[in-house]
Amino acid sequence: MSEFEEYLTGKKIDSDLFKKSEPDRWEEFNTLFFQVSPKSFTMQKLFLINQIRRKYLLEPKEETAPKSVKKKFKPVIRKKE
């Protein structure tokens, strides 16, 4: 997975679906991403990134088993009588 694809995943965008649906735009964004820093890319394309996220929202992966929750117990302090 390339840095650009990881970036899209971080932005909750399905990179594969985006690439298949709009290959020219995906390639344009990929090229620009490697010419500037990720922060600069985000600043330049923020409005478009939000539109793309709405079109190609990455479906969250379901966890196979729920995480166990450990409870922290506070020690009981008893007053002397």
C-alpha positions in Angstrom: 0.0 0.0 0.0 1.5 3.4 -1.0 1.7 6.4 1.2 -1.1 8.0 -0.7 -3.4 5.0 -0.3 -2.6 5.0 3.5 -3.4 8.8 3.5 -6.8 8.1 1.9 -7.5 5.3 4.4 -6.7 7.7 7.2 -9.2 10.1 5.7 -11.8 7.3 5.6 -11.8 7.2 1.8 -11.9 3.8 -0.1 -8.9 4.2 -2.3 -9.7 1.2 -4.6 -13.2 2.4 -5.3 -12.0 6.0 -5.9 -9.3 4.8 -8.2 -11.7 2.6 -10.2 -14.4 5.3 -10.4 -12.2 8.3 -11.1 -8.8 7.1 -12.3 -7.7 10.5 -13.8 -8.5 12.4 -10.6 -6.9 9.7 -8.4 -3.7 9.8 -10.5 -3.7 13.7 -10.3 -4.1 13.6 -6.5 -1.4 10.8 -6.2 1.1 12.9 -8.2 0.4 16.0 -6.3 0.6 14.2 -2.9 4.2 13.2 -3.6 5.2 16.8 -4.7 4.0 18.5 -1.5 3.7 17.6 2.2 0.6 15.7 3.4 -0.5 18.9 5.4 -0.1 21.1 2.3 -2.0 18.5 0.2 -4.8 18.5 2.7 -5.0 22.3 2.8 -5.1 22.5 -1.0 -7.7 19.8 -1.5 -9.7 19.9 1.7 -13.0 20.8 0.0 -12.5 18.1 -2.6 -11.4 15.5 0.0 -14.6 16.0 1.8 -16.7 15.5 -1.4 -14.7 12.4 -2.3 -15.1 11.0 1.2 -18.9 11.3 0.9 -18.8 9.4 -2.5 -16.3 6.7 -1.5 -16.7 6.3 2.2 -14.5 3.5 3.6 -16.6 1.0 5.4 -15.4 0.3 8.9 -14.1 -3.2 9.4 -16.0 -5.2 12.0 -14.0 -6.6 14.8 -14.3 -10.4 15.3 -14.2 -10.4 19.0 -15.0 -7.5 21.4 -12.2 -6.2 23.4 -12.3 -7.1 27.1 -12.7 -4.3 29.5 -10.6 -4.4 32.6 -12.1 -2.6 35.6 -9.8 -0.8 37.9 -10.6 -1.4 41.6 -9.9 1.2 44.2 -8.6 -0.1 47.5 -11.0 0.1 50.4 -9.7 2.3 53.2 -11.4 1.6 56.5 -11.4 4.0 59.3 -10.1 2.9 62.6 -12.6 2.9 65.4 
